[in-house]
Amino acid sequence: MKRKLAFIFFTVFWSIQIWPQCAMCRAVLESGDDQAAAEGINDGIIFLMAIPYILVAVFGFILYKKFNKSSKTKNTSEVL
């Protein structure tokens, strides 16, 4: 369990350092003098990319807690 958690932790924080951008956007933004626009585009891409993953993770966590809770209550009732 600890290995899985560590893998997820490093994957998420390592991917945050990557600045995704398509080749056409990169060429247009690097040719201009305004680097603030390029940083804004990069931040927007990361924001749009991260939201679906966060929603899926929250949904998965809720399902995990729901099914894990029901199995624990069954195990305690069998012992009694």
C-alpha positions as a Python dict, from the first residue, in 0.01 Angstrom:
ca = {
    (1, 'M'): (0, 0, 0),
    (2, 'K'): (281, 239, 86),
    (3, 'R'): (448, 170, -249),
    (4, 'K'): (130, 255, -437),
    (5, 'L'): (80, 574, -238),
    (6, 'A'): (442, 680, -294),
    (7, 'F'): (411, 607, -668),
    (8, 'I'): (96, 817, -697),
    (9, 'F'): (252, 1099, -493),
    (10, 'F'): (565, 1121, -708),
    (11, 'T'): (370, 1082, -1032),
    (12, 'V'): (136, 1368, -951),
    (13, 'F'): (404, 1608, -832),
    (14, 'W'): (643, 1516, -1111),
    (15, 'S'): (378, 1576, -1374),
    (16, 'I'): (306, 1921, -1233),
    (17, 'Q'): (656, 2029, -1339),
    (18, 'I'): (585, 1936, -1703),
    (19, 'W'): (456, 2225, -1911),
    (20, 'P'): (226, 2071, -2175),
    (21, 'Q'): (176, 2272, -2486),
    (22, 'C'): (110, 2185, -2848),
    (23, 'A'): (379, 2258, -3105),
    (24, 'M'): (178, 2529, -3281),
    (25, 'C'): (99, 2716, -2961),
    (26, 'R'): (461, 2694, -2851),
    (27, 'A'): (587, 2833, -3184),
    (28, 'V'): (343, 3126, -3178),
    (29, 'L'): (404, 3214, -2814),
    (30, 'E'): (784, 3183, -2828),
    (31, 'S'): (804, 3410, -3131),
    (32, 'G'): (640, 3695, -2939),
    (33, 'D'): (799, 3922, -2683),
    (34, 'D'): (528, 3870, -2423),
    (35, 'Q'): (634, 3573, -2208),
    (36, 'A'): (351, 3639, -1962),
    (37, 'A'): (104, 3520, -2226),
    (38, 'A'): (300, 3197, -2273),
    (39, 'E'): (301, 3133, -1898),
    (40, 'G'): (-73, 3205, -1885),
    (41, 'I'): (-140, 2955, -2163),
    (42, 'N'): (70, 2692, -1984),
    (43, 'D'): (-113, 2747, -1657),
    (44, 'G'): (-449, 2724, -1833),
    (45, 'I'): (-355, 2397, -1999),
    (46, 'I'): (-244, 2247, -1668),
    (47, 'F'): (-563, 2366, -1496),
    (48, 'L'): (-784, 2215, -1766),
    (49, 'M'): (-584, 1892, -1758),
    (50, 'A'): (-589, 1853, -1378),
    (51, 'I'): (-960, 1903, -1307),
    (52, 'P'): (-1087, 1575, -1465),
    (53, 'Y'): (-818, 1375, -1285),
    (54, 'I'): (-908, 1534, -952),
    (55, 'L'): (-1278, 1462, -1005),
    (56, 'V'): (-1211, 1098, -1095),
    (57, 'A'): (-983, 1060, -791),
    (58, 'V'): (-1246, 1204, -555),
    (59, 'F'): (-1517, 983, -706),
    (60, 'G'): (-1293, 677, -676),
    (61, 'F'): (-1209, 760, -315),
    (62, 'I'): (-1577, 795, -226),
    (63, 'L'): (-1656, 460, -387),
    (64, 'Y'): (-1361, 297, -210),
    (65, 'K'): (-1473, 428, 127),
    (66, 'K'): (-1831, 317, 64),
    (67, 'F'): (-1740, -40, -30),
    (68, 'N'): (-1463, -68, 229),
    (69, 'K'): (-1701, 43, 506),
    (70, 'S'): (-1961, -217, 411),
    (71, 'S'): (-1704, -500, 419),
    (72, 'K'): (-1582, -394, 764),
    (73, 'T'): (-1933, -398, 909),
    (74, 'K'): (-1990, -749, 768),
    (75, 'N'): (-1667, -873, 924),
    (76, 'T'): (-1753, -739, 1269),
    (77, 'S'): (-2102, -888, 1259),
    (78, 'E'): (-1958, -1231, 1169),
    (79, 'V'): (-1726, -1223, 1470),
    (80, 'L'): (-2009, -1150, 1714),
}
